[in-house]
Amino acid sequence: MFSRFKRPFARRGISHEGKGFRVIMIFIFLAAAMETDIYLPAFPDILHALHTNESMVQRILSINFIGVCIGSLLYGPLSDHFGRKPVLMFGFSLFTLASVGCVFALSIEQLLLFRLIQGFGSAACIIVGTAMIFDLFEEEQAAKMVSDLNTLVVSLIALAPLIGGWINVNWGYQASFVFIAGLVLVSALKCWWFIPESLAVSKRKKLKPVTVMYDYKQVLSTSAFWYNTLATSLMLSAYLVFVSNMSLLFINELHVVKAHFPYFQIAILGTFVLVSINNGRLIDKWGMEGLKYFGLLVITGAAVLFLFSTEQQLASPFYLTAVMCLFSVGAGCSIGIFFTQSMQACPDLTGIAASLVTAIRLCIVAVAIDFSSAQYDGSATSVVLSVAVFVALLVLVCFVHVSHIRWQRRRIK
């Protein structure tokens, strides 16, 4: 009796081998990625409209990351048990409702609550989307897919500050939340209709706390996972420490015109995009390890430039943006490699690995943003010192890792 309904629903799923699959995957990641950058130009307006302070405004970012962190720990095991698609659609539903809630928030406390829920919902897009790629592709193909998607998504994200700034100038900060709510809804409908289930029933795991804890322990006991995850986290922290303070510093203190501010942000993101687009060629020329450590060297150089800058240089938004563009060159060279290697540390536990990578990364980023907001005193010096702190921690992690490898090699000999 139900046979006549099977074919249309079978046809609506698309093959992961076609270009259409990549387009749908972009929709999964896009809204979750854009919701960070699109609000940044509106921080000064939110500060005045909700009668709050700089520290509370910066928590619009950090509280969202805490929500993502909590969701990340749950969505991996849940999607391993129930399948990827049901968990993804649940996350999309929360994401959409919380985005609507942000539009109608009347106080900074209400806005932070909805941002927390928004992060919890968007975590499903990040975790399940990543797990689906590793479900459907072999290791090398998955790495290429992640690289391609990063490039495409980040290219679109580069427009987020311009879109957010334009929306904010013309319709106010609430309109940015309306835009994200609409984008999430469209993405959810496309994924519900077209995305097939990627995890076969035979590969699903029972939802047992003991088993989940064992899987977490297995991933967390892998040194390669910790090294690559910490490197990715600290690199992202250094970047977001600057970005979270950027609109308040540039508009309120350096007197950049509000309509012009998004162009400074686009310059930094655009540099990352240009490097990411050419990442494949650079890997062919220098190899993954060579490119990774070249990127670290460039990031360290940018931090050193900040530390030895004069007060006059730090008073220039063009100089600050130029140094962060240099930072973006280094990040574009290395962050994708670190992320891929952290996911490949435990190839049989991609759902758990995706959960832990995201949770650890965003937990560290949330702490970094709260740390920088506490240090922020309205000066560029307080911002660049915070950036330098997390670059120094990144260099320390890399030094410890390299020393550990050398010690192991001597031990084997």
C-alpha positions as CSV (number, residue, x, y, z in Angstrom):
1,M,0.0,0.0,0.0
2,F,2.8,2.4,0.8
3,S,5.0,1.4,-2.2
4,R,3.8,4.2,-4.3
5,F,5.2,6.7,-1.8
6,K,8.7,5.2,-1.7
7,R,10.0,6.4,-5.0
8,P,9.5,10.1,-4.7
9,F,11.2,10.1,-1.3
10,A,14.0,8.0,-2.6
11,R,14.6,10.4,-5.5
12,R,14.8,13.4,-3.3
13,G,18.0,12.2,-1.7
14,I,21.1,13.2,-3.7
15,S,24.3,11.2,-4.2
16,H,27.4,12.3,-2.3
17,E,29.4,11.9,-5.4
18,G,27.7,14.7,-7.3
19,K,28.2,18.5,-7.1
20,G,24.8,18.9,-5.5
21,F,26.0,17.2,-2.4
22,R,28.7,19.9,-1.9
23,V,26.2,22.6,-2.3
24,I,23.9,21.2,0.4
25,M,26.9,20.7,2.7
26,I,27.7,24.4,2.3
27,F,24.2,25.2,3.5
28,I,24.8,23.0,6.6
29,F,27.9,24.9,7.6
30,L,27.0,28.4,6.3
31,A,24.5,29.7,8.8
32,A,26.5,28.3,11.8
33,A,29.7,30.0,10.5
34,M,28.1,33.4,9.5
35,E,26.3,33.9,12.8
36,T,29.6,34.8,14.4
37,D,30.8,37.5,12.0
38,I,27.6,39.1,10.9
39,Y,26.8,40.5,14.4
40,L,30.3,42.1,15.0
41,P,29.6,45.4,13.3
42,A,26.5,45.8,15.5
43,F,28.4,45.5,18.9
44,P,28.5,49.3,19.5
45,D,24.8,49.7,18.7
46,I,23.9,46.7,21.0
47,L,26.0,48.3,23.7
48,H,23.9,51.5,23.6
49,A,20.5,49.9,22.8
50,L,20.6,47.5,25.7
51,H,22.3,49.8,28.2
52,T,25.2,47.5,29.0
53,N,29.0,47.4,29.0
54,E,31.8,46.2,26.7
55,S,32.4,43.0,28.7
56,M,28.7,41.9,28.4
57,V,28.6,42.7,24.7
58,Q,31.7,40.6,24.0
59,R,29.9,37.7,25.8
60,I,27.5,37.6,22.9
61,L,30.4,35.7,21.2
62,S,31.7,33.7,24.2
63,I,28.3,32.5,25.5
64,N,27.4,31.3,22.0
65,F,30.7,29.3,22.0
66,I,29.7,27.7,25.3
67,G,26.4,26.6,23.8
68,V,28.3,25.1,20.9
69,C,30.7,23.4,23.3
70,I,27.9,21.8,25.3
71,G,26.0,20.7,22.2
72,S,29.2,19.3,20.6
73,L,29.6,16.8,23.4
74,L,26.1,15.5,23.0
75,Y,25.5,15.5,19.2
76,G,28.4,13.1,18.4
77,P,27.1,10.2,20.5
78,L,23.5,11.0,19.6
79,S,24.1,11.0,15.9
80,D,26.2,7.8,16.2
81,H,23.0,6.2,17.7
82,F,20.0,7.8,16.0
83,G,21.7,8.6,12.7
84,R,23.0,11.9,11.3
85,K,19.9,13.4,9.8
86,P,17.4,13.3,12.7
87,V,20.0,15.0,15.0
88,L,20.8,17.5,12.3
89,M,17.2,18.5,11.9
90,F,16.7,18.8,15.7
91,G,19.7,21.2,15.8
92,F,18.3,23.2,12.9
93,S,15.0,23.6,14.8
94,L,16.6,25.0,18.0
95,F,18.9,27.2,15.9
96,T,15.9,28.8,14.1
97,L,13.8,29.3,17.2
98,A,16.7,30.8,19.2
99,S,17.5,33.2,16.3
100,V,13.9,34.4,16.4
101,G,14.3,34.8,20.1
102,C,17.3,37.1,19.6
103,V,15.3,39.4,17.5
104,F,12.8,40.1,20.4
105,A,15.3,40.1,23.3
106,L,14.7,43.2,25.4
107,S,17.8,43.0,27.6
108,I,21.4,41.8,27.3
109,E,20.6,38.9,29.7
110,Q,17.8,37.7,27.4
111,L,20.0,38.1,24.3
112,L,22.8,36.1,26.0
113,L,20.3,33.3,26.9
114,F,19.1,33.0,23.3
115,R,22.6,33.2,22.0
116,L,23.4,30.2,24.3
117,I,20.5,28.2,22.8
118,Q,21.5,29.4,19.3
119,G,25.0,28.0,19.9
120,F,23.6,24.7,21.2
121,G,21.5,24.3,18.1
122,S,24.2,25.4,15.6
123,A,26.6,22.8,17.1
124,A,24.5,20.1,15.3
125,C,25.4,21.6,11.9
126,I,29.1,21.6,12.7
127,I,29.3,18.2,14.3
128,V,26.9,16.2,12.1
129,G,28.1,17.9,9.0
130,T,31.7,17.0,9.7
131,A,30.8,13.4,10.7
132,M,28.8,13.0,7.4
133,I,31.8,13.8,5.4
134,F,33.9,11.3,7.2
135,D,31.1,8.7,6.9
136,L,30.9,9.0,3.1
137,F,34.5,9.5,2.0
138,E,37.9,7.8,2.6
139,E,40.6,9.7,4.5
140,E,42.2,11.5,1.6
141,Q,38.9,12.3,-0.1
142,A,37.5,13.6,3.2
143,A,40.5,15.8,3.7
144,K,40.0,17.3,0.3
145,M,36.3,17.8,0.9
146,V,37.0,19.5,4.2
147,S,39.5,21.8,2.5
148,D,37.1,22.6,-0.4
149,L,34.2,23.3,1.9
150,N,36.4,25.5,4.2
151,T,37.4,27.5,1.2
152,L,33.9,27.9,-0.2
153,V,32.3,28.6,3.2
154,V,35.0,31.0,4.3
155,S,34.7,32.8,1.0
156,L,31.0,33.4,1.7
157,I,31.7,34.2,5.3
158,A,34.0,37.0,4.1
159,L,30.9,38.8,3.0
160,A,29.3,38.5,6.4
161,P,30.7,41.7,7.9
162,L,29.7,43.7,4.8
163,I,26.2,42.2,5.0
164,G,26.0,42.7,8.7
165,G,27.3,46.2,8.5
166,W,24.9,47.1,5.7
167,I,21.9,45.5,7.6
168,N,22.9,47.3,10.8
169,V,23.2,50.7,9.2
170,N,19.9,50.5,7.4
171,W,17.6,48.4,9.7
172,G,19.3,48.1,13.1
173,Y,21.0,45.2,14.8
174,Q,17.8,43.1,15.2
175,A,17.7,42.7,11.4
176,S,20.9,40.7,11.5
177,F,19.2,38.1,13.7
178,V,16.2,38.1,11.3
179,F,18.7,37.4,8.4
180,I,20.3,34.5,10.2
181,A,16.9,33.0,11.2
182,G,15.8,33.1,7.5
183,L,19.1,31.6,6.4
184,V,18.8,28.8,9.0
185,L,15.2,28.0,8.0
186,V,16.1,27.8,4.3
187,S,19.1,25.6,5.0
188,A,17.0,23.3,7.2
189,L,14.4,22.8,4.5
190,K,17.0,22.1,1.9
191,C,18.7,19.5,4.1
192,W,15.4,17.9,5.2
193,W,14.4,17.4,1.5
194,F,17.7,16.5,-0.2
195,I,20.3,15.2,2.3
196,P,20.3,11.4,2.6
197,E,21.2,9.5,5.8
198,S,24.9,8.9,5.8
199,L,25.3,6.4,8.7
200,A,24.1,2.9,7.9
201,V,22.0,1.2,10.6
202,S,24.6,-1.5,10.9
203,K,27.2,1.0,11.9
204,R,25.2,2.7,14.6
205,K,26.2,2.4,18.2
206,K,24.1,1.7,21.3
207,L,23.6,4.8,23.4
208,K,25.3,3.5,26.6
209,P,27.0,6.0,28.9
210,V,29.8,3.5,29.6
211,T,30.5,3.0,25.9
212,V,30.4,6.8,25.2
213,M,32.8,7.4,28.1
214,Y,35.1,4.7,26.8
215,D,35.1,6.3,23.3
216,Y,35.8,9.7,24.7
217,K,38.6,8.3,26.7
218,Q,40.1,6.5,23.6
219,V,40.2,9.8,21.7
220,L,41.4,11.9,24.6
221,S,44.3,9.4,25.2
222,T,45.7,10.1,21.8
223,S,48.6,12.6,21.9
224,A,48.2,13.5,18.2
225,F,44.5,14.5,18.8
226,W,45.5,16.8,21.7
227,Y,48.4,18.5,19.9
228,N,46.4,19.3,16.7
229,T,43.3,20.3,18.6
230,L,45.2,22.6,21.0
231,A,47.1,24.2,18.1
232,T,43.8,24.8,16.2
233,S,42.1,26.2,19.4
234,L,44.9,28.6,20.3
235,M,45.2,29.8,16.7
236,L,41.5,30.5,16.5
237,S,41.6,32.1,20.0
238,A,44.3,34.6,19.0
239,Y,42.2,35.6,15.9
240,L,38.9,35.9,17.8
241,V,40.4,37.8,20.7
242,F,41.2,40.5,18.1
243,V,37.9,40.2,16.2
244,S,35.7,40.3,19.4
245,N,37.3,43.7,20.4
246,M,37.6,45.0,16.8
247,S,34.3,46.9,16.3
248,L,34.4,48.5,19.8
249,L,38.1,49.5,19.3
250,F,37.8,50.7,15.7
251,I,34.4,52.5,15.9
252,N,34.4,53.8,19.5
253,E,38.1,54.5,20.1
254,L,39.8,54.9,16.6
255,H,36.7,56.7,15.2
256,V,36.3,54.6,12.1
257,V,33.0,55.4,10.4
258,K,30.5,52.7,11.1
259,A,29.6,52.1,7.5
260,H,33.4,51.7,6.6
261,F,34.2,49.2,9.5
262,P,33.1,46.0,7.6
263,Y,35.8,46.7,5.0
264,F,38.6,46.3,7.6
265,Q,37.0,43.0,8.7
266,I,36.7,41.8,5.1
267,A,40.4,42.5,4.5
268,I,41.4,40.1,7.3
269,L,38.9,37.4,6.2
270,G,39.6,37.9,2.5
271,T,43.3,37.3,3.1
272,F,42.5,34.0,4.8
273,V,40.3,33.1,1.8
274,L,43.0,33.9,-0.8
275,V,45.5,31.7,1.0
276,S,43.0,28.9,1.6
277,I,42.1,28.8,-2.1
278,N,45.8,28.1,-3.0
279,N,46.3,25.7,-0.1
280,G,46.3,22.6,-2.3
281,R,49.0,24.0,-4.5
282,L,51.1,25.1,-1.5
283,I,50.8,21.6,0.0
284,D,52.0,20.1,-3.3
285,K,55.0,22.4,-3.3
286,W,56.0,22.3,0.4
287,G,54.2,19.3,1.8
288,M,51.7,19.3,4.7
289,E,54.3,19.6,7.5
290,G,56.3,22.2,5.7
291,L,53.3,24.4,5.1
292,K,52.0,23.9,8.6
293,Y,55.2,25.1,10.2
294,F,55.5,28.0,7.7
295,G,52.1,29.1,8.8
296,L,53.1,29.0,12.5
297,L,56.2,31.0,11.7
298,V,54.1,33.7,10.0
299,I,51.7,33.9,12.9
300,T,54.5,34.2,15.3
301,G,56.0,37.0,13.2
302,A,52.7,38.9,13.3
303,A,52.6,38.6,17.1
304,V,56.1,39.9,17.4
305,L,55.2,42.9,15.1
306,F,52.4,43.7,17.5
307,L,54.6,43.6,20.5
308,F,57.2,45.9,19.0
309,S,54.7,48.4,17.5
310,T,54.8,52.1,18.6
311,E,51.7,53.8,20.1
312,Q,51.3,55.8,16.9
313,Q,51.2,52.6,14.8
314,L,48.7,51.0,17.2
315,A,46.5,54.1,16.8
316,S,46.1,53.3,13.1
317,P,43.3,51.0,12.1
318,F,45.1,50.4,8.8
319,Y,48.2,49.2,10.5
320,L,46.3,46.9,12.9
321,T,44.4,45.4,10.0
322,A,47.6,44.9,8.0
323,V,49.3,42.9,10.8
324,M,46.1,40.8,11.2
325,C,46.2,40.2,7.5
326,L,49.7,38.8,8.0
327,F,48.3,36.6,10.8
328,S,45.6,35.4,8.4
329,V,48.2,34.3,5.9
330,G,49.7,32.0,8.5
331,A,46.4,30.8,9.7
332,G,45.2,30.0,6.2
333,C,48.4,28.0,5.6
334,S,48.1,25.8,8.7
335,I,44.8,25.8,10.5
336,G,43.1,23.4,8.0
337,I,46.0,21.0,8.3
338,F,45.8,20.9,12.1
339,F,42.1,20.4,12.0
340,T,42.2,17.5,9.5
341,Q,45.0,15.8,11.5
342,S,43.0,16.1,14.7
343,M,40.0,14.4,13.0
344,Q,42.2,11.6,11.6
345,A,43.8,10.8,15.0
346,C,40.9,8.3,15.6
347,P,39.4,7.5,12.2
348,D,36.9,4.9,13.6
349,L,35.4,7.5,16.0
350,T,34.7,10.4,13.8
351,G,31.5,11.4,15.6
352,I,33.2,11.5,19.0
353,A,36.3,13.1,17.5
354,A,34.2,15.9,15.9
355,S,32.4,16.5,19.2
356,L,35.6,16.7,21.2
357,V,37.5,18.9,18.6
358,T,34.6,21.4,18.5
359,A,34.0,21.3,22.3
360,I,37.6,21.8,23.3
361,R,38.3,24.4,20.6
362,L,35.3,26.6,21.5
363,C,35.7,26.1,25.3
364,I,39.2,27.5,24.9
365,V,38.0,30.3,22.6
366,A,35.2,31.3,25.1
367,V,37.8,31.5,27.9
368,A,40.1,33.5,25.6
369,I,37.4,36.0,24.8
370,D,36.4,36.5,28.4
371,F,40.1,36.9,29.3
372,S,40.6,39.6,26.6
373,S,37.3,41.4,27.5
374,A,38.6,41.6,31.1
375,Q,41.9,43.1,29.9
376,Y,40.3,45.5,27.4
377,D,40.6,49.1,28.5
378,G,39.7,50.9,25.3
379,S,43.3,50.8,24.0
380,A,44.8,48.8,21.1
381,T,47.7,47.8,23.4
382,S,45.4,45.7,25.6
383,V,44.0,43.9,22.5
384,V,47.4,43.1,20.9
385,L,48.8,41.9,24.2
386,S,46.0,39.4,24.5
387,V,46.6,38.2,20.9
388,A,50.3,37.8,21.8
389,V,49.5,35.7,24.9
390,F,47.6,33.1,22.9
391,V,50.2,33.0,20.1
392,A,52.9,32.4,22.8
393,L,50.8,29.5,24.1
394,L,50.5,28.1,20.6
395,V,54.3,28.3,20.1
396,L,54.7,26.6,23.5
397,V,52.4,23.7,22.5
398,C,54.2,23.2,19.3
399,F,57.6,23.3,21.0
400,V,56.5,20.7,23.6
401,H,55.1,18.4,20.8
402,V,58.3,18.6,18.7
403,S,60.4,17.9,21.9
404,H,58.2,14.9,22.7
405,I,58.7,13.4,19.3
406,R,62.4,13.9,19.4
407,W,62.5,12.2,22.8
408,Q,60.5,9.3,21.5
409,R,62.9,8.8,18.6
410,R,65.9,8.8,20.8
411,R,64.2,6.3,23.0
412,I,63.5,4.0,20.1
413,K,67.2,4.2,19.0
